Amino acid sequence: MRFFPEALELPDSTFVILRDLIHDRTGIYYNENKRYMLAERLTPRVIARELESFLDYYYLLKYDSKSQDEWLALMDNLSVPETFFWREFDQIEILSEVLLPQYQEQWPAHRSYQRPLKIWSAACATGEEPLSIAIALQEKGWFHKLPIEIYASDASPQAISKARAGIYREYSFRTLSDQLKNKYFEKTDVGWQISNQIHQHIHWSVANLLCPEEIKFLSKADVIFCRNVFIYFSDTAIKKTAELFFQAMPNPGYLFLSASESLLKLKTKFELVQMQGAFVYVKKS
């Protein structure tokens, strides 16, 4: 027998405690205007768990000994996998044309450490961003010039599963040239498969940005792309995440946000720098 919650209508008290619990765990914040959206995204999980109310679901997330599995399932519902290849490509160009040449020039001084340049695509959804980075670096020959490691993570296990499969529909290619599409993807019966030449450069993982232990290794990257995720976070969660990044990143470190996101009003330790018409937040000595 399947039970159904109260018709997608969250009572005030239940909405507040669920919203705050999700915010504390994920950074995602649902204000009063997004009450219906939250209810809509929670409903499939309430049904799947055969619970009678949203309050029951709150108790499951908060107190159940096996709640970790449910949080992973919930992240698939809460995530917004809106991404595509070559999105805000000007920042990837800065990486390829400005930062990597600088790093190459300094590389003899770093060689004794035997430490590769580490790039992390945080909240990568289904993988279009890190694959765009890898394609851009492959086009410029950077994988032959420097030791580079690319890491990509998302809080949604479903999104990372799709990224690992590496198969994409036409919608993902709306800003990628046909020349690059045909060069690095192969048409299959179910979509376009990324070539192993590119896919092999990415290390995929599931990680929650608000969980220090899960991002401890990843946030030690020299370059972090964390784009189009802070638009869903509260200021408190953004500041906490930025501080986690700053503490772990080497010096200098470079953080890319989307054009619609900013750290300025939060007064973090990052310095905003303009490079070739685009912006990057820099950790400096």
Rosetta blueprint (number, residue, H / E / L):
1 M L
2 R L
3 F L
4 F L
5 P L
6 E L
7 A L
8 L L
9 E L
10 L L
11 P L
12 D H
13 S H
14 T H
15 F H
16 V H
17 I H
18 L H
19 R H
20 D H
21 L H
22 I H
23 H H
24 D H
25 R H
26 T H
27 G L
28 I E
29 Y L
30 Y L
31 N L
32 E H
33 N H
34 K H
35 R H
36 Y H
37 M H
38 L H
39 A H
40 E H
41 R H
42 L H
43 T H
44 P H
45 R H
46 V H
47 I H
48 A H
49 R L
50 E L
51 L L
52 E L
53 S L
54 F H
55 L H
56 D H
57 Y H
58 Y H
59 Y H
60 L H
61 L H
62 K H
63 Y H
64 D L
65 S L
66 K L
67 S H
68 Q H
69 D H
70 E H
71 W H
72 L H
73 A H
74 L H
75 M H
76 D H
77 N H
78 L H
79 S L
80 V L
81 P L
82 E L
83 T L
84 F L
85 F L
86 W L
87 R L
88 E L
89 F H
90 D H
91 Q H
92 I H
93 E H
94 I H
95 L H
96 S H
97 E H
98 V H
99 L H
100 L H
101 P H
102 Q H
103 Y H
104 Q H
105 E H
106 Q H
107 W H
108 P H
109 A H
110 H H
111 R H
112 S H
113 Y H
114 Q L
115 R L
116 P L
117 L E
118 K E
119 I E
120 W E
121 S E
122 A L
123 A L
124 C L
125 A L
126 T L
127 G L
128 E H
129 E H
130 P H
131 L H
132 S H
133 I H
134 A H
135 I H
136 A H
137 L H
138 Q H
139 E H
140 K L
141 G L
142 W H
143 F H
144 H H
145 K H
146 L L
147 P L
148 I E
149 E E
150 I E
151 Y E
152 A E
153 S E
154 D E
155 A L
156 S L
157 P H
158 Q H
159 A H
160 I H
161 S H
162 K H
163 A H
164 R H
165 A H
166 G L
167 I E
168 Y E
169 R L
170 E H
171 Y H
172 S H
173 F H
174 R L
175 T L
176 L L
177 S L
178 D H
179 Q H
180 L H
181 K H
182 N H
183 K H
184 Y H
185 F E
186 E E
187 K E
188 T E
189 D L
190 V L
191 G E
192 W E
193 Q E
194 I E
195 S L
196 N H
197 Q H
198 I H
199 H H
200 Q L
201 H L
202 I E
203 H E
204 W E
205 S E
206 V E
207 A L
208 N L
209 L L
210 L L
211 C L
212 P H
213 E H
214 E H
215 I H
216 K L
217 F L
218 L H
219 S H
220 K H
221 A L
222 D L
223 V E
224 I E
225 F E
226 C L
227 R L
228 N L
229 V L
230 F H
231 I H
232 Y H
233 F E
234 S L
235 D H
236 T H
237 A H
238 I H
239 K H
240 K H
241 T H
242 A H
243 E H
244 L H
245 F H
246 F H
247 Q H
248 A H
249 M L
250 P L
251 N L
252 P L
253 G E
254 Y E
255 L E
256 F E
257 L L
258 S L
259 A L
260 S L
261 E L
262 S L
263 L L
264 L H
265 K H
266 L H
267 K L
268 T L
269 K L
270 F L
271 E E
272 L E
273 V E
274 Q E
275 M E
276 Q L
277 G L
278 A E
279 F E
280 V E
281 Y E
282 V E
283 K E
284 K L
285 S L
